[in-house]
Structures are given as C-alpha cells and as structure tokens.
Amino acid sequence: MQFLDLTLPTAAENLALDHALLEQAERAQGPGEQLRIWEPDSPFVVVGRSSRVATEVNLEACRRDQIPVLRRGSGGAAVVAGPGCLMYAVVLSCRRRPELRMVDQAHRFVLGVLADALRSLDADLEISGISDLTRHGRKFSGNSLRCKRNHVLYHGTILYDFSLPSIGRYLKTPPRQPDYRRQRPHDAFVGNFPANQEALRHVIRQAWQADQATRQWTRKEVAELVASRYSAETWNYRL
C-alpha cells in the first residue's frame, strides 16, 4: 500500500485531498490502495454529509472565535479537529476486498485493523457503537466512510493531545447518539488516547503495511474541489 504523509495549509484543502484520493483510485489513475496521515495546525469544525449545521454546531461560538465550519463528503456527525488530533484516510479496493461493499463489514474491517494497531500502545480499548474507538468508555476516535463503485474511503480522527473543552464549546449535543454514550455531555464522553503522534503514525502505517512512501497528489483536482465545494457556503451550509 502507498503512504502519503501530507498536511495541506487549509482545512478545505485537506478535506478535498481525501476526496481526490478516492476519485483518483476510482479512475484507476493512481494507486489502488493508499493510506494518508495528516494533522491540522489550527482548529476547525467538520460536519457530515447529511448533517444540519444549525442543529449540530454552535455557530455563534465558531464565528466569534473564527473557527471554520466545513462539510465532508462522508457520513456521520460533526467533529472538532485541530492540533493534537491525528487524522487518517485509507482508500481501499472493493475488487481486492469485496466484503467492503457492505457498510457494516467495511466498518468492522477498518476498525479492527486500527484497534489491533493501537492495542500495541495501550491494550484497554474497544470498538463501540457503529464507528467509534473508546478507552474506559470515552470516545477518542470517530470514523466515517464514503463508498464508490470500486473503492471505499474510510477516514477518521484519533485524539491524543487535543483540547477537549473545545468540543463542547463548538458543538451542540448531537441529535443522534450511540447507546453507550448514555446521554453524557461532551466533556464526560470524549477523551485522549495515551500515545504521542510519532508512535501513532508508526503503528498505523505498520498495520496497513503502507511501506511505499509517495509525494504524488492531484494538485489541480484538489484546487478544483476546494473552489467548487469545500470552500463554498453552498456546500458547507447546504443543510
């Protein structure tokens, strides 16, 4: 598997790059499977493809603090990302792994790989809900996917040194909650995983056997996606 270690300057560009990697694989113009790891240098909020911004995001606080609110192309609820939150994206081939065409199997497979990798750093973690990783009942990783005909983009967050109070500051109580949350507020529900960035990068890359480092990415397509979608209010605030 190829490995792209790349953080672009803006949140919009980083979301666009995940999108572009999926489209590139689907067109068979690039590697069929690829792992990307990145980490933002400033906070932002990203909502799911079908999220209603006003329902999930504290827009007043975001505007006051100049926190961008963007929309990703995959499902799930709103999250806050920033320094101390490692982001990963893996593009997988449904031709090589036909079971990934079923959403529940895709979640089970990718989370299984991640959980096994992270247990080498701390054994006390679980897969919880549909697409979360937890430790002592606290969520430290949220994940989502987008399916195309022949490939799946699975991406998510791993909190390891994140400013946890910012979650409750910028997000409202989510309208849909997994049972294991038990109606807990953000500050009682979310936690950091006890590892540093270097260790996380190493075990995730090793787990996916992503030993073919690359610096190639589709700059033109990313720029086009930023202009047409990820920096456009018509997309980010469409719901």
C-alpha positions as CSV (number, residue, x, y, z in Angstrom):
1,M,0.0,0.0,0.0
2,Q,1.2,3.5,-0.7
3,F,1.7,6.0,2.1
4,L,1.1,9.8,1.8
5,D,2.2,11.8,4.8
6,L,0.9,15.2,3.9
7,T,-0.9,18.1,5.6
8,L,-2.0,20.9,3.3
9,P,-2.3,24.5,4.5
10,T,-6.1,24.8,5.0
11,A,-8.9,22.6,6.3
12,A,-10.7,22.9,2.9
13,E,-7.6,21.6,1.0
14,N,-7.2,18.7,3.4
15,L,-10.8,17.6,3.0
16,A,-10.5,18.0,-0.7
17,L,-7.4,15.8,-0.8
18,D,-9.2,12.9,0.9
19,H,-11.9,13.3,-1.8
20,A,-9.4,13.5,-4.6
21,L,-7.6,10.3,-3.5
22,L,-10.8,8.4,-3.7
23,E,-11.7,9.7,-7.1
24,Q,-8.2,9.1,-8.4
25,A,-8.3,5.5,-7.3
26,E,-11.8,5.0,-8.8
27,R,-10.5,6.3,-12.1
28,A,-7.6,3.9,-11.8
29,Q,-5.2,6.7,-12.5
30,G,-3.3,6.1,-9.3
31,P,-2.6,3.5,-6.6
32,G,-5.5,1.2,-5.9
33,E,-5.0,1.4,-2.1
34,Q,-3.4,4.2,-0.2
35,L,-3.0,5.5,3.4
36,R,-2.8,9.1,4.2
37,I,-1.9,10.7,7.6
38,W,-2.2,14.3,8.5
39,E,-2.7,16.7,11.4
40,P,-4.2,20.3,11.2
41,D,-2.3,23.1,12.8
42,S,-5.4,25.1,13.7
43,P,-8.9,24.1,14.9
44,F,-11.9,23.7,12.6
45,V,-15.4,22.0,12.7
46,V,-16.4,19.5,10.0
47,V,-19.9,18.2,9.7
48,G,-21.1,15.0,8.0
49,R,-22.5,14.9,4.5
50,S,-26.1,15.0,5.8
51,S,-25.6,17.0,9.0
52,R,-27.7,20.1,9.7
53,V,-25.2,22.7,10.7
54,A,-27.5,24.7,12.9
55,T,-28.5,21.6,14.8
56,E,-25.0,20.2,15.4
57,V,-22.8,23.3,15.6
58,N,-22.6,26.3,17.9
59,L,-22.3,28.8,15.1
60,E,-22.1,31.8,17.4
61,A,-19.0,30.5,19.2
62,C,-17.4,29.4,15.8
63,R,-18.0,32.9,14.3
64,R,-16.7,34.6,17.4
65,D,-13.5,32.6,17.5
66,Q,-13.2,32.5,13.7
67,I,-13.4,28.7,13.6
68,P,-14.1,27.4,10.0
69,V,-17.2,25.2,9.6
70,L,-16.8,22.8,6.7
71,R,-18.7,19.7,5.3
72,R,-17.1,16.4,4.4
73,G,-18.3,14.0,1.8
74,S,-18.7,11.1,4.2
75,G,-21.4,10.5,6.7
76,G,-21.6,10.8,10.5
77,A,-22.0,13.7,12.9
78,A,-20.0,16.9,13.4
79,V,-16.5,16.8,15.0
80,V,-13.9,19.4,16.0
81,A,-10.3,18.8,14.8
82,G,-7.1,20.6,15.3
83,P,-3.6,20.2,16.9
84,G,-3.4,17.0,18.9
85,C,-5.9,15.3,16.7
86,L,-4.3,12.9,14.2
87,M,-6.3,12.4,11.0
88,Y,-6.0,9.4,8.8
89,A,-7.6,8.3,5.5
90,V,-7.4,4.9,3.8
91,V,-8.6,4.2,0.3
92,L,-9.4,0.5,-0.1
93,S,-10.2,-1.5,-3.2
94,C,-13.5,-3.4,-3.3
95,R,-12.1,-5.6,-6.1
96,R,-9.4,-6.8,-3.7
97,R,-11.7,-6.8,-0.7
98,P,-15.3,-7.4,-1.9
99,E,-16.7,-7.6,1.6
100,L,-16.1,-3.9,1.9
101,R,-19.1,-3.3,-0.4
102,M,-21.3,-3.9,2.7
103,V,-21.1,-0.9,5.0
104,D,-21.1,-2.9,8.2
105,Q,-18.3,-5.1,7.0
106,A,-16.3,-2.0,6.0
107,H,-16.6,-0.6,9.5
108,R,-15.7,-3.9,11.1
109,F,-12.7,-4.4,8.9
110,V,-11.1,-1.0,9.2
111,L,-11.8,-0.5,12.9
112,G,-10.4,-4.0,13.5
113,V,-7.1,-3.1,11.9
114,L,-6.9,0.2,13.8
115,A,-7.9,-1.3,17.1
116,D,-5.3,-4.1,16.8
117,A,-2.6,-1.5,15.9
118,L,-3.5,0.8,18.8
119,R,-3.6,-2.1,21.3
120,S,0.1,-2.4,20.8
121,L,0.3,1.0,22.6
122,D,-2.5,0.5,25.1
123,A,-4.5,-2.7,25.4
124,D,-7.5,-1.1,27.1
125,L,-9.6,0.0,24.1
126,E,-12.8,-1.2,22.5
127,I,-14.8,-0.7,19.3
128,S,-18.0,0.9,20.3
129,G,-21.2,2.0,18.5
130,I,-21.1,1.8,14.8
131,S,-17.7,3.5,14.1
132,D,-16.0,4.7,17.3
133,L,-13.0,3.6,19.3
134,T,-13.1,4.1,23.0
135,R,-11.0,3.7,26.1
136,H,-12.6,3.4,29.6
137,G,-15.9,4.2,27.9
138,R,-14.6,7.5,26.5
139,K,-14.5,8.1,22.7
140,F,-11.1,9.0,21.3
141,S,-11.7,8.1,17.6
142,G,-14.6,8.8,15.4
143,N,-14.7,7.5,11.8
144,S,-16.8,7.6,8.7
145,L,-16.8,6.3,5.1
146,R,-17.7,7.1,1.6
147,C,-18.4,4.3,-0.9
148,K,-17.9,4.4,-4.7
149,R,-18.3,1.6,-7.2
150,N,-14.9,0.0,-6.8
151,H,-13.3,1.8,-3.8
152,V,-14.1,2.9,-0.2
153,L,-12.7,6.0,1.5
154,Y,-12.5,5.4,5.3
155,H,-11.3,8.2,7.4
156,G,-11.3,9.4,10.9
157,T,-9.8,11.1,13.9
158,I,-7.6,10.0,16.8
159,L,-7.4,12.3,19.7
160,Y,-4.2,12.1,21.6
161,D,-3.3,15.6,22.9
162,F,-6.4,17.5,21.9
163,S,-8.1,20.5,23.7
164,L,-11.2,18.6,24.8
165,P,-13.1,21.7,26.1
166,S,-13.2,23.0,22.5
167,I,-15.6,20.1,21.6
168,G,-18.3,21.4,24.0
169,R,-17.6,24.9,23.0
170,Y,-18.1,24.5,19.3
171,L,-20.6,21.6,19.1
172,K,-24.1,21.2,20.4
173,T,-25.4,17.9,21.8
174,P,-25.6,15.6,18.8
175,P,-29.2,14.7,17.7
176,R,-28.2,11.1,17.2
177,Q,-26.2,9.3,19.9
178,P,-24.9,5.8,20.3
179,D,-26.4,3.9,23.2
180,Y,-23.1,3.6,25.0
181,R,-22.9,7.4,25.3
182,R,-25.8,7.3,27.9
183,Q,-26.6,11.0,27.2
184,R,-23.3,12.2,28.6
185,P,-22.1,15.7,27.7
186,H,-19.1,16.1,25.5
187,D,-16.6,16.6,28.4
188,A,-17.7,13.3,30.1
189,F,-17.8,11.4,26.8
190,V,-14.6,12.2,24.9
191,G,-11.0,11.6,25.9
192,N,-7.5,11.5,24.6
193,F,-5.6,8.3,23.8
194,P,-2.4,7.9,25.8
195,A,0.2,8.0,23.0
196,N,2.3,10.5,21.1
197,Q,2.0,11.4,17.5
198,E,5.1,9.6,16.4
199,A,4.0,6.3,18.0
200,L,0.5,6.6,16.4
201,R,1.9,7.3,13.0
202,H,4.2,4.3,13.2
203,V,1.7,1.7,14.3
204,I,-1.0,2.9,11.9
205,R,1.4,2.8,9.0
206,Q,2.7,-0.6,10.0
207,A,-0.8,-2.0,10.5
208,W,-1.7,-1.2,6.9
209,Q,1.7,-2.3,5.5
210,A,1.9,1.1,3.9
211,D,5.6,0.9,3.0
212,Q,5.6,2.7,-0.3
213,A,6.1,6.3,0.5
214,T,4.8,8.8,-2.1
215,R,4.6,12.5,-2.5
216,Q,2.3,12.5,-5.5
217,W,-1.1,14.0,-5.3
218,T,-3.5,15.7,-7.7
219,R,-3.0,19.4,-7.1
220,K,-5.3,20.5,-9.9
221,E,-8.2,18.3,-8.7
222,V,-7.7,19.4,-5.1
223,A,-7.8,23.1,-6.2
224,E,-11.0,22.5,-8.2
225,L,-12.7,20.7,-5.3
226,V,-11.8,23.5,-2.9
227,A,-13.2,26.1,-5.3
228,S,-16.4,24.2,-6.2
229,R,-17.2,22.5,-2.9
230,Y,-15.0,22.7,0.3
231,S,-14.7,26.5,0.4
232,A,-18.2,27.2,-0.8
233,E,-21.0,28.1,1.6
234,T,-23.5,26.5,-0.9
235,W,-21.8,23.2,0.1
236,N,-20.8,23.7,3.7
237,Y,-24.1,25.3,4.8
238,R,-26.4,23.5,2.4
239,L,-28.3,21.9,5.3
